[in-house]
Amino acid sequence: MSGEANPFESLQEQVDDAAAYLDVSGDVLERLKHPERVLELNLSVDLDDGSVGRFRAFRSEFNGDRGPYKGGIRYHPGVSRDEVKALSGWMVYKCAVVDIPYGGGKGGIDVDPAEYSAAELERITRSFAEELRPFIGEDTDIPAPDVNTGQREMNWIKDTYETLENTTEPGVVTGKSLESGGSEGRVEATGRSTMLTAREAFDYLGKEMEGADVAVQGYGNAGHIAAYLLEDLGADVVAVSDSSGAIYHEHGFDTRDVKEHKNETGSVTGYGGADEQFSNEDLLTFDVDLLVPAALENAVDGDLARDVRADVVVEAANGPLTPDADDVLTERDVAVFPDILANAGGVTVSYFEWVQNRQRFYWSEERVNDELETQIVSAFEDLIDCYEALDVPNFRTAAYVVAIQRVVDAYMDNGNWP
């Protein structure tokens, strides 16, 4: 496993790969490989012990040709300028491939939330929200949760913004609690779109989900929800992992029970129903029908890809495969269904939340899930049409061809303001 691949360079390489199948001029293509603006901040926050903490924070607004910038905010000690630039670019193409009217943005704070109290995290979040205030809004840039953030942090951002602006604007962020204007179905959305993509992929490839062996790397929100939804389809989730390691059971886990164990102990390791324990990297090379990488970027590099034995990979995480890994898996005929489709459920239901906020009319969970399924299945069909019509080498390239063409069309229709 490698953490050395630059995620921003990976994004640019993916765009170049897809552009070879499009009639796009080099200058327009170059525009689509760089963010429009990046905000970099040093937040000074009073800590509980009376000292002042300094935290580096970022917000990248990559492209707004199709609508307001949209993307999450992550709290993680690995957050960097290049990471948020890459993630904001992936959001542009994620929104385009599922055809929702957003551009792409992303933000983050270089912080390990486990090292700070809830009161300190609230002050950090509100300080960030105050700095973001001139740039965000329901028609301009709409943050959402990401790694180590959730409803709590989105509620704090919304409250800070509304208080300072002296307004009511629930659509300024998505991923809020229901009581603060959130949407039914939002918590499950990323895992649900991963399941839907896997279901459609197996159907397209002529494979049976019933009895299929599945390994899920990463047992956070997206990973564990994808796991139990795949189990509900009849799959056997034989291996799961988190930062503590991986566990295996040849007949498949009760995925909900594993989650209860993780909630109680903080990790999946030590679960009583496991036959064996392994490393995270070991899990990625298990002989399974479906591998779901659901952790952080660059989980699989070119070297590790040679040992991947899954028939199908569906990416629940952002950028879990490096470009070198993509090349290796393409050569080995491993079907990889990309993050910009598979994990797009989060931003799709965020869009539904935004629509509900603006209308002040809220949907049932059943309607949210039905609308999400319609959107993901339609996007999958568009990807397959492109894959077959243009004879592109893999499904990721097909997804980017569809997405880039939609962004280019919007740019050309709008014109370039001097």
N, C-alpha and C positions, 0 to 999 in steps of 0.2 A: 504494500500500500504506500502511496506517495502523497505528500502534502505539498510538493514542490512546484507542480504545474500552476502557472499563473492563470487564475480564472478569467481575467479580462482577455488575455491572449487566446485562451480556449474559445471564448465567445467569438472573437474576431475570426478565428480559424473556421468555426462552424458557419459563420455568415459567408465567408469566402467559398467554402465548399458548396453551399447552396446556390450562390450567385452564378456559378458556372452553368447552371441550368436555366438562367433567367436572362432576359434582354434588359439589363440594367447598366447604365453608363458608370464608368469608374468613379466619377465625382459624386454621383448620387449614392453609390455603394459606400464610398468612404464616409459620407455623412451618417450612414446607418451603422457605422462601427464605433462611433464615439458619442459620449453623453453630451447633451446640450449645456449642462452646467453641473458642477459638483460643489456642494457646500461642505466645508471642513471647519469644525468647531473644537474649541477647548472649553469644556464646561467646568466651572468652579463651584463645588457643592459642599455645604457644611455637613460634616459627618457627625455621628452620634458622640464620638469622643472629643468633640470640639475642634478637631483639625479640619483642614480644607482639602477635599479630594479633587484631583484634576482628571478629567475623562475626555479622551478624544472621541469625537462623534462626527458622523458623515450623513449627508443626504445627496444622492445622485438622481438627477432628473434626465433621463436618457433621451427620450423622444416623445413628443406630444402630438404627432401628426393625426392620430386617430382619436384623441380625446385627452382628458386630464391624466397626468402622471399617476401611476398606481403601483403600490408595492409596500412590502412590509418593513418593519423595524426590528432588527435583531440585537440582542445583548449577548456578547460573546468575546472572550479575550483575543480571539483571532480576527476580529473585525478590522478591515483595512480599506484604504481608498480603492485599490484595484478590485477588492472583493465586491464592494457595493456598486462600483461601476459595472462589473460583470453581471451581478444580480439584477441591476436595473435594466440592462440590455436584454437579459433573458425574459424579464417581465414584458418588455415591448412585444416580443415575438410570441410569448405565451398568450397574452391578451389577443393578439392578432390571429393565432391559430385556432382559438375557440371563438373568434369573431365577436368579441365584446368591445364596446367603444371606449377603450382606454389606451393611453400610452404606457410607458414604464418608468418606475422609480424604485428606489430602495434606500434604506437607511440603516444605521447601526451605531452602537456605542461599544467601544473597546472596554468591556467590563465583564467580570465574572459575577453574576448575580448571587451566586451561592455565598459570596464573601461579604454581603451587605444585608442590613436589616430591611424590613419592608418600608420603614420610614425613610431610610436612606435611598432606597430605590424609587420611592415616590418623589423625593426631592430631585434626584437625577432625571427622572422622567419629565417632571414639570419644568425643569431648567431647559431640557432639550426642546420641549413643546414651545416654550417661550421664544427660543431662538428660531424655531421653525415657523412661528406664527406668520411672518410676512409672506411665506412661500406656499403654505398649505391652504386648502379650502375645498369645498365640494365641487367646484368647477375648475380647480387648478392642480392640486396634488393631494392625494388621498392616502395617508398611511394605513397600515394594517399590522396584525401580529406576524411574527416570524420566530426564529429560534430564541427560546427563553423569554418570549413575551406572549401576552395573551389578553384576555378581556380586561383584566385589572389595569394594565398599562394603557390600553386604548381608552378606557374610561377616564384615566387621569389626563391623557392628552386632550380628549374631547372637552373635559371640564375646564382645563387651563385655557384652551382656545376660546371657548364660549365666554368664560369670565372676562378675559382680556378684551375680547371683541364686543362684549355686551350684547350677545345675540344667542339665538338657539339655532344650532346647525349640526344636527346629529350626523349628517353625511360627511362631515370633515374627516372622519376616520371610519373604518369598518372593523369587524371582529369584536364589537362591543358586547357587553352582557345584554340579555333580552330587556332588562329593566332600563337600560340606557339607549335603547334603539337598535339592538342587535337583531340578527335574523335567526329563526329556527334553521337547523341543519348546518350552521356554519362550522361548528366544532368537528363534525364528521366529514366535511366537504372534501378535504385533500385526500384522505384515505378512501373516500367513496369514489372519487374520480380515478384513483389508482386501480381500484377493483373493477370499475367499468372498463377502463382501458385494457386490463388483463383479460376480462371476459370477452371483449370484442376481438382482441388479438388471438386468443385461443380459438374462437369461432372462425376467424379468417384463415388461420393456419391449419384448421382441421383437427385441432387437439381437444381433448375432453378435460374440462375443469374438474369434474367429479373424480376424486381419487388422485388428482395431481399432487405431487410433492412440491412444497413451497418453502423457501427460506427468506426470512425478512431481516435485513440488517438495519438496526435502529428500531427501538420500541417506544418511541415517543408518540406524540399525537397521531401523525400520519401513519407510522409503521404499525402501531397496534390496532388502529381502526381498519387499515387495509387487511391486516391479518384476520380479524374476526369476520369481516365481510367476505373475504375469500373462503374462510371456513364455512360460512353460511351457504356458499355456493357448492359445497361438497369437497373442497380442496383439503388436503392434509398439510397443515403448517408444521413441518417437521423440525424447523430450526428458527430461532429468533435470537437477537442479541441487543445489547446496549453497550455503553462505554465500559462496563465491568467485564464483558465477555459474552460468549454465546452458549446456548444450551440446545440439545438435540434429543428428539424422541422419534423413533422410526415410524410409529403409528400416528404421529401428529399430536399436537398439544390442544388442550382446552384453552384457547387463546385469551378468553376473558379471565380465566382463573390465573393465568400467567400475569396478566395485567394487575390483578388484585395483589398477587405476590410482590410485584414491583412497587405498587403503591405502599405496601406495608414495610418493605425492606429497603427500597431505594434501588433495587437492581433485579434483573431476571435471573442472575446466577443464584444457585442455591435452591431453585425451585424443585420441589419434591418429586414431580413427575418426570424429570429429565433423566435420560439414560446416561448422557455424558456431557461434559463441558469443554468448550473450545475457545479459541481466540476469535475476535471479530474477523480477522483476515481469513481464518479457516472457513468460516461460514460462507464467505464469498466464493469459495471453490467447491462447495458441496455439490454432489451429483443430484440435482433436482430438476423438475420440469420448469419451475418459475423462480427467478431470483428477484427480490424487491429491495434495492438499496434505498434506505429511508433515513440515512444519517446526513453527513455533511458532504462538501465537495471533495472530488479527487479520491474517492474511496478505492477506485480501481484504476491502476495505471497500465501501461503497455505490458509490463512484465507480468503482473498479476492476471491480466486478461488472458494470457496463454494458458492459465490453469483454471479458468472459469469453466464449469461443466454444465451450467444451466442451459436449457434449450431456448428459453425466453427470458429477457430482462425487461422489467417495467420499472422506470425510475420514479420513485416517490420523492426523493431528495432533489435539490437543485445541483446540477453538474456533478453527479457522483462518478462519472466516467471521464477520464481525460481524453483528448483527441487521439492520442496514441492507442488507448484502449479501444476506442471506437474502430480504429483501423484494423486492429487485431481481430476483434469480434466480427467485423464485417467479412474479413477473409475467412473466418471459421464458420460463417453462416449461422451465427447466433443472432436471433431476432431481438433487436433492442428497440423498445418503444419509449420515446424520449420524455424527459421531464416537462417540457413545455406543453405537452398534452396530458401526460399521466397525472401530474400534480396540479393541473389547472383548476381543479374543483374549488380550491381555496379562493382564488381571485374571481372565479365565476359566481360563487355564492356571495362574495364581497360585493360584486356588481348587483346581485339581487338585493342585498342589504341596502346599498346606496339608492337603488330605485325605490325601495319601500320607505326609506327615510325621506326622500323627496316628495313622495306621494302622501306620506303619513298614513299609509295603509299597509298592513302587515299580513304576510302569507302564512299558511299552515306549513308544518314540516313536510307533509305529503306533497304539497305543491312545489316547495323548494326542491325536494329530491327528484320529482318528476321533471321539472324544468332543467335541473342539472343533467339528468340522464339524456334528455333531448339534446342539450348543447354538446356534451362529450361524444355522444354517438355520432352526431352530425360532423363534428370535427374529425373524428376517426375516419369516417367515410371520405371526407375531403382529402385526408392524408393518403388513404389507399388509392383514391383516384389519381392523385399526383404521382405516387410511387409507381403505379402501373403505366400511366400515360407517358412519363418522361424517362422511365427506366433508370431511376436514380439508384445509387448503390445501397442505400439503407433507409430505414424509416425516419431517422433523425433528419437526414437531408431533405426528405420529402416534406416534413413538418416545417422546416425553415423556408423551403421554396414557397409553400402556401403562405406562410406568415410574412415573409419579406415582400412578396408580391402585393399583399394587402396594404402594407405600410407604404410601399412605393406608389401604389395607386392613389392613396390618400394624399401623399406629398405632391404628386403631379397634379391632382385635381385642385388642391389648395393653392398651388403656386408658391414661389419663394419670395417672401417679403424682403426688400433690400435693406 
